[in-house]
Amino acid sequence: MTTYTARPIGPEALKQLRDTDDAGQPCRPFTDEEGGAPLRCCLRLSEPGERIALVSYAPLRRWAAQTWAKPGAYDEQGPVFIHAACDGPGPGNGYPFAHAGALRTVRRYDVEGRIVGGRLLEIPEDTTAGYEAAFAEAFADPEVALVHVRALEYGCFHFEVRRP
């Protein structure tokens, strides 16, 4: 059982991204012939034949708009895959895109949206325990309001975890 909740891109943000992404570009869905794209709407890998889109997403900017935080220079955007249409994650997804040996950054932000630390996580065989330990370490710091998990290779945003 997981203690922390991996948060997908929310329904309102998805609706907007399926029209115009956070870089101001129109959404251009395509048929994923191969599958395996990490979908941030339902926190699973795509399957061959699904309609998906690659859009620019600014997770901290969207969080800041809800909380009145001021992330300043930490307001970054980057590419994420989403379904052309999706109802969100199914029950019991746990921590997505987790496979032993994968490298992730666990980036910590304060209530203003400023980075207050982070660490490299090499996902162990027990993927859940690895993430649980990283999040417990992050939230042991009372300044940490939320955590972003990103792929090390390209820096792609995978998911967000908020203080429990």
For each residue, the residues with C-beta under 8 A, 3 or more apart:
1:
2: 5 6 94 95 128 131 132
3: 132 135 136 164
4: 131 132 135 161 164
5: 2 161 162
6: 2 43 93 94 95 96 149 159 160 161
7: 10 159 160 161 162
8: 40 41 42 43 88 89 159
9: 13 14 17 40 41 57 59 80 82
10: 7 13 14 62
11: 14 15 88
12: 15 16
13: 9 10 16 17 57 62
14: 9 10 11 17 18 41 82 86
15: 11 12 18 19
16: 12 13 19 20
17: 9 13 14 20 21 22 27 53 55 57 82
18: 14 15 27 53 82 84 85
19: 15 16 26 27
20: 16 17 24 25 26 27
21: 17 24 25 26 27 55 56 57
22: 17 55 56 57 58 61 62 77
23: 56 77
24: 20 21
25: 20 21 55 56
26: 19 20 21
27: 17 18 19 20 21 53 55 84
28: 53
29: 51 52 53 84
30: 51 52 53
31: 49 50 51
32: 35 37 46 47 48 49 50 51 52
33: 48 49
34: 48
35: 32 45 46 47 48 49 50
36: 45 46
37: 32 45 46 52 54 81
38: 45 46 80 81 96 97 156 158
39: 42 43 44 45 46 52 81 82 83 86
40: 8 9 43 57 80 81 82 157 158 159
41: 8 9 14 82 83 86 88 89
42: 8 39 83 86 87 88 89 90 93
43: 6 8 39 40 89 93 96 97 159
44: 39 89 90 93 96
45: 35 36 37 38 39 97
46: 32 35 36 37 38 39 50 52 81 83
47: 32 35 50
48: 32 33 34 35
49: 31 32 33 35
50: 31 32 35 46 47 83
51: 29 30 31 32 83 84 85
52: 29 30 32 37 39 46 81 82 83 84
53: 17 18 27 28 29 30 81 82 83 84
54: 37 79 80 81
55: 17 21 22 25 27 79 80 81 82
56: 21 22 23 25 77 78 79 80
57: 9 13 17 21 22 40 77 78 79 80 157
58: 22 61 62 75 76 77
59: 9 62 63 148 157 160
60: 63 64 69 71 74 75 76 109 113 148
61: 22 58 64 65 71 75 77
62: 10 13 22 58 59 65 66
63: 59 60 66 67 69 113 146 160
64: 60 61 67 68 69 70 71 75 113
65: 61 62
66: 62 63
67: 63 64 111 113
68: 64
69: 60 63 64 111 112 113
70: 64 112 113
71: 60 61 64 74 75 109 112 113 114
72: 75 113 114
73:
74: 60 71 109 113 114 115
75: 58 60 61 64 71 72 113
76: 58 60
77: 22 23 56 57 58 61
78: 56 57 155 156 157
79: 54 55 56 57 156
80: 9 38 40 54 55 56 57 156 157
81: 37 38 39 40 46 52 53 54 55
82: 9 14 17 18 39 40 41 52 53 55 86
83: 39 41 42 46 50 51 52 53 86
84: 18 27 29 51 52 53
85: 18 51
86: 14 39 41 42 82 83
87: 42
88: 8 11 41 42
89: 8 41 42 43 44 93 96
90: 42 44 93
91:
92:
93: 6 42 43 44 89 90 96
94: 2 6 98 127 128
95: 2 6 98 127 128 131 159
96: 6 38 43 44 89 93 158 159
97: 38 43 45 102 151 158 159
98: 94 95 102 123 127 128 130 131
99: 102 123 127
100: 123 124 125 127
101: 122 123
102: 97 98 99 122 123 151
103: 120 121 122 123 151 152 153
104: 120 121 123 149 150 151 152 158
105: 118 119 120 121 149 150 151 152 155
106: 118 119 120 121 134 135 138 147 148 149
107: 115 118 147 148 149 150
108: 115 116 117 118 138 141 143 144 146 147
109: 60 71 74 113 114 115 116 144 145 146 147 148
110: 113 114 116 143 144 145
111: 67 69 143 145
112: 69 70 71
113: 60 63 64 67 69 70 71 72 74 75 109 110
114: 71 72 74 109 110
115: 74 107 108 109 118
116: 108 109 110 141 143 144
117: 108 138 141 144
118: 105 106 107 108 115
119: 105 106 134 137 138
120: 103 104 105 106 152
121: 103 104 105 106 130 131 134 149
122: 101 102 103 130
123: 98 99 100 101 102 103 104 127 130 131
124: 100 127 129 130
125: 100
126: 129 130
127: 94 95 98 99 100 123 124 130 131
128: 2 94 95 98 131 132
129: 124 126 132 133
130: 98 121 122 123 124 126 127 133 134
131: 2 4 95 98 121 123 127 128 134 135 149
132: 2 3 4 128 129 135 136
133: 129 130 136 137
134: 106 119 121 130 131 137 138
135: 3 4 106 131 132 138 139 147 161
136: 3 132 133 139 140
137: 119 133 134 140
138: 106 108 117 119 134 135 141 144 147
139: 135 136 144 147 163 164
140: 136 137
141: 108 116 117 138 144
142:
143: 108 110 111 116
144: 108 109 110 116 117 138 139 141 147 163
145: 109 110 111 162 163
146: 63 108 109 160 161 162 163
147: 106 107 108 109 135 138 139 144 160 161 162
148: 59 60 106 107 109 157 158 159 160
149: 6 104 105 106 107 121 131 157 158 159 160 161
150: 104 105 107 155 156 157 158
151: 97 102 103 104 105 154 155 156 158
152: 103 104 105 120 155
153: 103
154: 151
155: 78 105 150 151 152
156: 38 78 79 80 150 151
157: 40 57 59 78 80 148 149 150 160
158: 38 40 96 97 104 148 149 150 151
159: 6 7 8 40 43 95 96 97 148 149
160: 6 7 59 63 146 147 148 149 157
161: 4 5 6 7 135 146 147 149
162: 5 7 145 146 147
163: 139 144 145 146
164: 3 4 139
